[in-house]
Amino acid sequence: MVEVPFHPQIVHLPLALSVILPLMALAVTVCIRKQKFTSHVWILVACLQVLTTGSGYLAMETGEDDEQAVGKLIGKPLVHAHEEKAEMFVAFSVAASAVAIATVVVKTSAQFYLMLVTILLMLGQSALGWRVGRSGGELIYVHKAANAHVPAAPPVVEEESDEPEYAADETNEDEEEREHDDEKDE
């Protein structure tokens, strides 16, 4: 049985959150602005953003664990380009987390504007998440990076047969000749 590395198991969480969070943050901001929610609801947004940052960092670190094996198979430049995209994603995520937390702490009229800045950073984070996810997908599906974790299969040895091999065309010609000979005999 092949052991699946931790990186592909964790990487989907920050990517999914980065898509969902801007929409959720916008909905919460609108509801707070219309006074349907209190500003305390923003704590949920901030916590999920911190989860995005933490899981993104963990995904990046677990990717580094696989860097040597995958780099040997497909080349270090491709792996390095993917890593740089991941670093940019985590950097944006840290910025969005910082502003989201500041929004919880600040209880002034600036809170609404900090929510908007957080949403803009989340949108940037989402775009970068899409970019790093696409890059990782290309490594796996185009460049076959997953093969770095698959044990080499033993060579296939074909057994020799005493029977001669016939091509399909030759067999069909022989059958046609026999049928033609049978028709003559009748």
Rosetta constraint file for C-alpha pairs under 8 A:
AtomPair CA 2 CA 149 HARMONIC 7.44 0.50
AtomPair CA 2 CA 150 HARMONIC 6.44 0.50
AtomPair CA 2 CA 151 HARMONIC 7.50 0.50
AtomPair CA 3 CA 149 HARMONIC 7.72 0.50
AtomPair CA 4 CA 8 HARMONIC 7.86 0.50
AtomPair CA 4 CA 149 HARMONIC 7.58 0.50
AtomPair CA 5 CA 9 HARMONIC 7.33 0.50
AtomPair CA 5 CA 66 HARMONIC 7.75 0.50
AtomPair CA 5 CA 149 HARMONIC 7.89 0.50
AtomPair CA 6 CA 10 HARMONIC 6.36 0.50
AtomPair CA 6 CA 62 HARMONIC 6.47 0.50
AtomPair CA 7 CA 11 HARMONIC 5.92 0.50
AtomPair CA 7 CA 59 HARMONIC 5.61 0.50
AtomPair CA 7 CA 60 HARMONIC 7.84 0.50
AtomPair CA 7 CA 62 HARMONIC 5.00 0.50
AtomPair CA 7 CA 63 HARMONIC 5.43 0.50
AtomPair CA 7 CA 66 HARMONIC 7.93 0.50
AtomPair CA 8 CA 12 HARMONIC 7.23 0.50
AtomPair CA 10 CA 14 HARMONIC 7.91 0.50
AtomPair CA 10 CA 55 HARMONIC 7.08 0.50
AtomPair CA 10 CA 58 HARMONIC 7.59 0.50
AtomPair CA 10 CA 59 HARMONIC 5.78 0.50
AtomPair CA 11 CA 15 HARMONIC 6.76 0.50
AtomPair CA 11 CA 55 HARMONIC 7.48 0.50
AtomPair CA 11 CA 56 HARMONIC 7.01 0.50
AtomPair CA 11 CA 59 HARMONIC 5.10 0.50
AtomPair CA 12 CA 16 HARMONIC 5.97 0.50
AtomPair CA 13 CA 17 HARMONIC 6.14 0.50
AtomPair CA 13 CA 52 HARMONIC 7.38 0.50
AtomPair CA 13 CA 55 HARMONIC 6.71 0.50
AtomPair CA 13 CA 56 HARMONIC 7.87 0.50
AtomPair CA 14 CA 18 HARMONIC 5.97 0.50
AtomPair CA 14 CA 51 HARMONIC 7.69 0.50
AtomPair CA 14 CA 52 HARMONIC 4.76 0.50
AtomPair CA 14 CA 53 HARMONIC 7.22 0.50
AtomPair CA 14 CA 55 HARMONIC 5.58 0.50
AtomPair CA 14 CA 56 HARMONIC 5.20 0.50
AtomPair CA 14 CA 129 HARMONIC 7.91 0.50
AtomPair CA 15 CA 19 HARMONIC 6.60 0.50
AtomPair CA 15 CA 52 HARMONIC 7.96 0.50
AtomPair CA 15 CA 56 HARMONIC 7.88 0.50
AtomPair CA 15 CA 126 HARMONIC 7.52 0.50
AtomPair CA 15 CA 129 HARMONIC 5.54 0.50
AtomPair CA 15 CA 130 HARMONIC 7.27 0.50
AtomPair CA 15 CA 133 HARMONIC 7.23 0.50
AtomPair CA 16 CA 20 HARMONIC 6.38 0.50
AtomPair CA 17 CA 21 HARMONIC 5.66 0.50
AtomPair CA 17 CA 48 HARMONIC 7.62 0.50
AtomPair CA 17 CA 49 HARMONIC 7.87 0.50
AtomPair CA 17 CA 52 HARMONIC 6.11 0.50
AtomPair CA 18 CA 22 HARMONIC 7.19 0.50
AtomPair CA 18 CA 52 HARMONIC 6.87 0.50
AtomPair CA 18 CA 122 HARMONIC 6.82 0.50
AtomPair CA 18 CA 123 HARMONIC 7.91 0.50
AtomPair CA 18 CA 125 HARMONIC 6.34 0.50
AtomPair CA 18 CA 126 HARMONIC 4.78 0.50
AtomPair CA 18 CA 129 HARMONIC 6.65 0.50
AtomPair CA 19 CA 23 HARMONIC 7.69 0.50
AtomPair CA 19 CA 126 HARMONIC 5.42 0.50
AtomPair CA 20 CA 24 HARMONIC 6.29 0.50
AtomPair CA 21 CA 25 HARMONIC 5.81 0.50
AtomPair CA 21 CA 45 HARMONIC 7.35 0.50
AtomPair CA 21 CA 48 HARMONIC 7.57 0.50
AtomPair CA 21 CA 49 HARMONIC 7.30 0.50
AtomPair CA 21 CA 122 HARMONIC 6.99 0.50
AtomPair CA 22 CA 26 HARMONIC 6.04 0.50
AtomPair CA 22 CA 119 HARMONIC 5.52 0.50
AtomPair CA 22 CA 120 HARMONIC 7.93 0.50
AtomPair CA 22 CA 122 HARMONIC 5.47 0.50
AtomPair CA 22 CA 123 HARMONIC 6.00 0.50
AtomPair CA 22 CA 126 HARMONIC 7.91 0.50
AtomPair CA 23 CA 27 HARMONIC 6.26 0.50
AtomPair CA 24 CA 28 HARMONIC 6.14 0.50
AtomPair CA 24 CA 45 HARMONIC 7.49 0.50
AtomPair CA 25 CA 29 HARMONIC 6.00 0.50
AtomPair CA 25 CA 42 HARMONIC 7.84 0.50
AtomPair CA 25 CA 45 HARMONIC 6.13 0.50
AtomPair CA 25 CA 115 HARMONIC 7.80 0.50
AtomPair CA 25 CA 119 HARMONIC 6.39 0.50
AtomPair CA 26 CA 30 HARMONIC 6.17 0.50
AtomPair CA 26 CA 119 HARMONIC 6.73 0.50
AtomPair CA 27 CA 31 HARMONIC 6.21 0.50
AtomPair CA 28 CA 32 HARMONIC 6.06 0.50
AtomPair CA 28 CA 37 HARMONIC 7.64 0.50
AtomPair CA 28 CA 41 HARMONIC 7.31 0.50
AtomPair CA 28 CA 42 HARMONIC 6.91 0.50
AtomPair CA 29 CA 33 HARMONIC 6.01 0.50
AtomPair CA 29 CA 42 HARMONIC 7.83 0.50
AtomPair CA 29 CA 112 HARMONIC 7.50 0.50
AtomPair CA 29 CA 115 HARMONIC 6.74 0.50
AtomPair CA 29 CA 116 HARMONIC 8.00 0.50
AtomPair CA 30 CA 34 HARMONIC 6.15 0.50
AtomPair CA 31 CA 35 HARMONIC 6.04 0.50
AtomPair CA 31 CA 36 HARMONIC 5.07 0.50
AtomPair CA 31 CA 37 HARMONIC 5.59 0.50
AtomPair CA 32 CA 36 HARMONIC 5.83 0.50
AtomPair CA 32 CA 37 HARMONIC 4.78 0.50
AtomPair CA 32 CA 38 HARMONIC 5.73 0.50
AtomPair CA 32 CA 39 HARMONIC 5.93 0.50
AtomPair CA 33 CA 112 HARMONIC 7.72 0.50
AtomPair CA 37 CA 41 HARMONIC 6.65 0.50
AtomPair CA 39 CA 104 HARMONIC 7.68 0.50
AtomPair CA 40 CA 104 HARMONIC 7.27 0.50
AtomPair CA 41 CA 45 HARMONIC 7.41 0.50
AtomPair CA 42 CA 46 HARMONIC 6.28 0.50
AtomPair CA 42 CA 103 HARMONIC 7.83 0.50
AtomPair CA 42 CA 104 HARMONIC 6.58 0.50
AtomPair CA 43 CA 47 HARMONIC 6.07 0.50
AtomPair CA 43 CA 101 HARMONIC 7.80 0.50
AtomPair CA 43 CA 104 HARMONIC 6.24 0.50
AtomPair CA 44 CA 48 HARMONIC 6.20 0.50
AtomPair CA 45 CA 49 HARMONIC 6.12 0.50
AtomPair CA 45 CA 100 HARMONIC 7.38 0.50
AtomPair CA 46 CA 50 HARMONIC 6.18 0.50
AtomPair CA 46 CA 97 HARMONIC 6.51 0.50
AtomPair CA 46 CA 100 HARMONIC 5.00 0.50
AtomPair CA 46 CA 101 HARMONIC 5.71 0.50
AtomPair CA 46 CA 104 HARMONIC 7.65 0.50
AtomPair CA 47 CA 51 HARMONIC 6.20 0.50
AtomPair CA 48 CA 52 HARMONIC 6.19 0.50
AtomPair CA 49 CA 53 HARMONIC 6.34 0.50
AtomPair CA 49 CA 93 HARMONIC 7.44 0.50
AtomPair CA 49 CA 96 HARMONIC 7.14 0.50
AtomPair CA 49 CA 97 HARMONIC 5.52 0.50
AtomPair CA 49 CA 100 HARMONIC 7.42 0.50
AtomPair CA 50 CA 54 HARMONIC 6.11 0.50
AtomPair CA 50 CA 94 HARMONIC 7.84 0.50
AtomPair CA 50 CA 97 HARMONIC 5.48 0.50
AtomPair CA 51 CA 55 HARMONIC 5.93 0.50
AtomPair CA 52 CA 56 HARMONIC 5.84 0.50
AtomPair CA 52 CA 93 HARMONIC 7.03 0.50
AtomPair CA 53 CA 57 HARMONIC 6.09 0.50
AtomPair CA 53 CA 90 HARMONIC 6.22 0.50
AtomPair CA 53 CA 93 HARMONIC 5.23 0.50
AtomPair CA 53 CA 94 HARMONIC 5.95 0.50
AtomPair CA 53 CA 97 HARMONIC 7.13 0.50
AtomPair CA 54 CA 58 HARMONIC 6.17 0.50
AtomPair CA 55 CA 59 HARMONIC 6.00 0.50
AtomPair CA 56 CA 60 HARMONIC 6.16 0.50
AtomPair CA 56 CA 86 HARMONIC 7.98 0.50
AtomPair CA 56 CA 89 HARMONIC 7.77 0.50
AtomPair CA 56 CA 90 HARMONIC 5.98 0.50
AtomPair CA 57 CA 61 HARMONIC 6.19 0.50
AtomPair CA 57 CA 90 HARMONIC 6.23 0.50
AtomPair CA 58 CA 62 HARMONIC 6.11 0.50
AtomPair CA 59 CA 63 HARMONIC 6.07 0.50
AtomPair CA 60 CA 64 HARMONIC 6.51 0.50
AtomPair CA 60 CA 83 HARMONIC 7.39 0.50
AtomPair CA 60 CA 86 HARMONIC 6.37 0.50
AtomPair CA 60 CA 87 HARMONIC 7.41 0.50
AtomPair CA 61 CA 65 HARMONIC 6.78 0.50
AtomPair CA 62 CA 66 HARMONIC 6.94 0.50
AtomPair CA 63 CA 67 HARMONIC 6.27 0.50
AtomPair CA 63 CA 83 HARMONIC 7.99 0.50
AtomPair CA 64 CA 68 HARMONIC 7.86 0.50
AtomPair CA 66 CA 70 HARMONIC 6.15 0.50
AtomPair CA 67 CA 71 HARMONIC 5.66 0.50
AtomPair CA 67 CA 79 HARMONIC 6.84 0.50
AtomPair CA 68 CA 72 HARMONIC 6.23 0.50
AtomPair CA 69 CA 73 HARMONIC 6.65 0.50
AtomPair CA 69 CA 148 HARMONIC 5.78 0.50
AtomPair CA 69 CA 149 HARMONIC 7.69 0.50
AtomPair CA 70 CA 74 HARMONIC 6.16 0.50
AtomPair CA 70 CA 75 HARMONIC 7.43 0.50
AtomPair CA 70 CA 76 HARMONIC 7.92 0.50
AtomPair CA 70 CA 79 HARMONIC 7.42 0.50
AtomPair CA 70 CA 145 HARMONIC 5.73 0.50
AtomPair CA 70 CA 146 HARMONIC 7.70 0.50
AtomPair CA 70 CA 148 HARMONIC 5.42 0.50
AtomPair CA 71 CA 75 HARMONIC 4.59 0.50
AtomPair CA 71 CA 76 HARMONIC 4.45 0.50
AtomPair CA 71 CA 77 HARMONIC 7.94 0.50
AtomPair CA 71 CA 78 HARMONIC 7.80 0.50
AtomPair CA 71 CA 79 HARMONIC 6.17 0.50
AtomPair CA 72 CA 76 HARMONIC 7.08 0.50
AtomPair CA 73 CA 145 HARMONIC 6.85 0.50
AtomPair CA 73 CA 147 HARMONIC 7.93 0.50
AtomPair CA 73 CA 148 HARMONIC 6.24 0.50
AtomPair CA 74 CA 78 HARMONIC 7.19 0.50
AtomPair CA 74 CA 79 HARMONIC 7.95 0.50
AtomPair CA 74 CA 143 HARMONIC 6.47 0.50
AtomPair CA 74 CA 144 HARMONIC 7.71 0.50
AtomPair CA 74 CA 145 HARMONIC 6.47 0.50
AtomPair CA 75 CA 79 HARMONIC 6.96 0.50
AtomPair CA 76 CA 80 HARMONIC 5.93 0.50
AtomPair CA 77 CA 81 HARMONIC 6.13 0.50
AtomPair CA 78 CA 82 HARMONIC 6.42 0.50
AtomPair CA 78 CA 139 HARMONIC 7.56 0.50
AtomPair CA 79 CA 83 HARMONIC 6.18 0.50
AtomPair CA 79 CA 139 HARMONIC 7.80 0.50
AtomPair CA 80 CA 84 HARMONIC 6.20 0.50
AtomPair CA 81 CA 85 HARMONIC 6.47 0.50
AtomPair CA 82 CA 86 HARMONIC 6.35 0.50
AtomPair CA 82 CA 132 HARMONIC 6.40 0.50
AtomPair CA 82 CA 135 HARMONIC 5.78 0.50
AtomPair CA 82 CA 136 HARMONIC 6.56 0.50
AtomPair CA 83 CA 87 HARMONIC 6.22 0.50
AtomPair CA 84 CA 88 HARMONIC 6.32 0.50
AtomPair CA 85 CA 89 HARMONIC 6.31 0.50
AtomPair CA 85 CA 128 HARMONIC 7.18 0.50
AtomPair CA 85 CA 131 HARMONIC 7.08 0.50
AtomPair CA 85 CA 132 HARMONIC 5.31 0.50
AtomPair CA 86 CA 90 HARMONIC 6.26 0.50
AtomPair CA 86 CA 128 HARMONIC 8.00 0.50
AtomPair CA 86 CA 129 HARMONIC 7.77 0.50
AtomPair CA 86 CA 132 HARMONIC 5.73 0.50
AtomPair CA 87 CA 91 HARMONIC 6.12 0.50
AtomPair CA 88 CA 92 HARMONIC 6.29 0.50
AtomPair CA 88 CA 128 HARMONIC 7.16 0.50
AtomPair CA 89 CA 93 HARMONIC 6.12 0.50
AtomPair CA 89 CA 125 HARMONIC 5.82 0.50
AtomPair CA 89 CA 128 HARMONIC 5.28 0.50
AtomPair CA 89 CA 129 HARMONIC 5.98 0.50
AtomPair CA 89 CA 132 HARMONIC 7.49 0.50
AtomPair CA 90 CA 94 HARMONIC 6.10 0.50
AtomPair CA 91 CA 95 HARMONIC 6.42 0.50
AtomPair CA 92 CA 96 HARMONIC 6.17 0.50
AtomPair CA 92 CA 121 HARMONIC 6.67 0.50
AtomPair CA 92 CA 122 HARMONIC 7.78 0.50
AtomPair CA 92 CA 124 HARMONIC 7.10 0.50
AtomPair CA 92 CA 125 HARMONIC 5.51 0.50
AtomPair CA 93 CA 97 HARMONIC 6.08 0.50
AtomPair CA 93 CA 121 HARMONIC 7.68 0.50
AtomPair CA 93 CA 122 HARMONIC 7.29 0.50
AtomPair CA 93 CA 125 HARMONIC 5.97 0.50
AtomPair CA 94 CA 98 HARMONIC 6.16 0.50
AtomPair CA 95 CA 99 HARMONIC 6.34 0.50
AtomPair CA 95 CA 121 HARMONIC 7.21 0.50
AtomPair CA 96 CA 100 HARMONIC 5.98 0.50
AtomPair CA 96 CA 118 HARMONIC 5.39 0.50
AtomPair CA 96 CA 119 HARMONIC 7.91 0.50
AtomPair CA 96 CA 121 HARMONIC 5.31 0.50
AtomPair CA 96 CA 122 HARMONIC 6.09 0.50
AtomPair CA 96 CA 125 HARMONIC 7.97 0.50
AtomPair CA 97 CA 101 HARMONIC 6.06 0.50
AtomPair CA 97 CA 118 HARMONIC 7.86 0.50
AtomPair CA 98 CA 102 HARMONIC 6.14 0.50
AtomPair CA 99 CA 103 HARMONIC 6.10 0.50
AtomPair CA 99 CA 114 HARMONIC 6.56 0.50
AtomPair CA 99 CA 115 HARMONIC 7.86 0.50
AtomPair CA 99 CA 117 HARMONIC 7.39 0.50
AtomPair CA 99 CA 118 HARMONIC 5.76 0.50
AtomPair CA 100 CA 104 HARMONIC 6.72 0.50
AtomPair CA 100 CA 114 HARMONIC 7.39 0.50
AtomPair CA 100 CA 115 HARMONIC 6.92 0.50
AtomPair CA 100 CA 118 HARMONIC 5.75 0.50
AtomPair CA 101 CA 105 HARMONIC 6.48 0.50
AtomPair CA 102 CA 106 HARMONIC 5.97 0.50
AtomPair CA 102 CA 114 HARMONIC 7.64 0.50
AtomPair CA 103 CA 107 HARMONIC 7.74 0.50
AtomPair CA 103 CA 111 HARMONIC 5.42 0.50
AtomPair CA 103 CA 112 HARMONIC 7.99 0.50
AtomPair CA 103 CA 114 HARMONIC 5.65 0.50
AtomPair CA 103 CA 115 HARMONIC 6.39 0.50
AtomPair CA 104 CA 111 HARMONIC 7.84 0.50
AtomPair CA 106 CA 110 HARMONIC 7.42 0.50
AtomPair CA 106 CA 111 HARMONIC 6.03 0.50
AtomPair CA 107 CA 111 HARMONIC 6.26 0.50
AtomPair CA 109 CA 113 HARMONIC 7.85 0.50
AtomPair CA 110 CA 114 HARMONIC 6.22 0.50
AtomPair CA 111 CA 115 HARMONIC 6.27 0.50
AtomPair CA 112 CA 116 HARMONIC 6.48 0.50
AtomPair CA 113 CA 117 HARMONIC 6.25 0.50
AtomPair CA 114 CA 118 HARMONIC 6.05 0.50
AtomPair CA 115 CA 119 HARMONIC 6.21 0.50
AtomPair CA 116 CA 120 HARMONIC 6.28 0.50
AtomPair CA 117 CA 121 HARMONIC 6.21 0.50
AtomPair CA 118 CA 122 HARMONIC 6.07 0.50
AtomPair CA 119 CA 123 HARMONIC 6.18 0.50
AtomPair CA 120 CA 124 HARMONIC 6.39 0.50
AtomPair CA 121 CA 125 HARMONIC 6.06 0.50
AtomPair CA 122 CA 126 HARMONIC 6.00 0.50
AtomPair CA 123 CA 127 HARMONIC 6.31 0.50
AtomPair CA 124 CA 128 HARMONIC 6.21 0.50
AtomPair CA 125 CA 129 HARMONIC 5.94 0.50
AtomPair CA 126 CA 130 HARMONIC 6.19 0.50
AtomPair CA 127 CA 131 HARMONIC 6.31 0.50
AtomPair CA 128 CA 132 HARMONIC 6.15 0.50
AtomPair CA 129 CA 133 HARMONIC 5.94 0.50
AtomPair CA 130 CA 134 HARMONIC 6.07 0.50
AtomPair CA 131 CA 135 HARMONIC 6.19 0.50
AtomPair CA 132 CA 136 HARMONIC 6.15 0.50
AtomPair CA 133 CA 137 HARMONIC 6.09 0.50
AtomPair CA 134 CA 138 HARMONIC 6.17 0.50
AtomPair CA 135 CA 139 HARMONIC 6.36 0.50
AtomPair CA 136 CA 140 HARMONIC 6.36 0.50
AtomPair CA 137 CA 141 HARMONIC 5.87 0.50
AtomPair CA 137 CA 142 HARMONIC 7.65 0.50
AtomPair CA 138 CA 142 HARMONIC 4.92 0.50
AtomPair CA 138 CA 143 HARMONIC 6.42 0.50
AtomPair CA 139 CA 143 HARMONIC 4.94 0.50
AtomPair CA 139 CA 144 HARMONIC 6.24 0.50
AtomPair CA 139 CA 145 HARMONIC 5.43 0.50
AtomPair CA 140 CA 144 HARMONIC 4.78 0.50
AtomPair CA 140 CA 145 HARMONIC 4.71 0.50
AtomPair CA 140 CA 146 HARMONIC 5.48 0.50
AtomPair CA 141 CA 145 HARMONIC 7.50 0.50
AtomPair CA 146 CA 150 HARMONIC 7.14 0.50
AtomPair CA 166 CA 170 HARMONIC 6.62 0.50
AtomPair CA 166 CA 171 HARMONIC 6.71 0.50
AtomPair CA 167 CA 171 HARMONIC 6.51 0.50
AtomPair CA 168 CA 172 HARMONIC 6.34 0.50
AtomPair CA 169 CA 173 HARMONIC 6.26 0.50
AtomPair CA 170 CA 174 HARMONIC 6.23 0.50
AtomPair CA 171 CA 175 HARMONIC 6.32 0.50
AtomPair CA 172 CA 176 HARMONIC 6.21 0.50
AtomPair CA 173 CA 177 HARMONIC 6.20 0.50
AtomPair CA 174 CA 178 HARMONIC 6.30 0.50
AtomPair CA 175 CA 179 HARMONIC 6.18 0.50
AtomPair CA 176 CA 180 HARMONIC 6.07 0.50
AtomPair CA 177 CA 181 HARMONIC 6.07 0.50
AtomPair CA 178 CA 182 HARMONIC 6.08 0.50
AtomPair CA 179 CA 183 HARMONIC 6.29 0.50
AtomPair CA 180 CA 184 HARMONIC 6.48 0.50
AtomPair CA 181 CA 185 HARMONIC 6.37 0.50
AtomPair CA 182 CA 186 HARMONIC 6.54 0.50
